[in-house]
Amino acid sequence: MNIYRLEIFIDLVKTLNYTNTAENFFTTQSNISKQILSLEK
């Protein structure tokens, strides 16, 4: 399990918005989506 992915997931739960989470982690929305998909697997 990757702590970074869990941090992204927690932030996404708080914001309920992929774009806001991406801004919080200084990355793209696409990367956030990929991290969540990896976490789901």
N, C-alpha and C positions, 0 to 999 in steps of 0.2 A: 504494500500500500504506500502511496506517495503522499506525504504531508502537504506538499504544494497543491495537489489536486483537492485535498480535503479543505484547505484554506479557500480555494476558489469556490468550492461547493457551498461552504458556509456563507461566504460573501454573496453568492448568487441567491441563496435563500433569503438573506436580509434585504437585498435590493430588488429581487424578482425581475431583474433586467440584465441581459447579457452585455449590453453596451456599457452600462454603469460599472459592472464588474470588470469588464475589460479595461476601462479607464482607471479603476482602482489598482489594477495590477500592471498598468502601463504596457498593455498588449492589445491584440486585436480581438474582435468578437469571434472570429473564426478560430483563433487559438483557444479561447474559452470553451467553445463548443467541442473542440477536439479533446480537451482535457476532461470535460464532463463525460463524453462518450467513452474515453479510456477508463474513467472511474466506474462507469456502469458495467464494463466488461469484467 
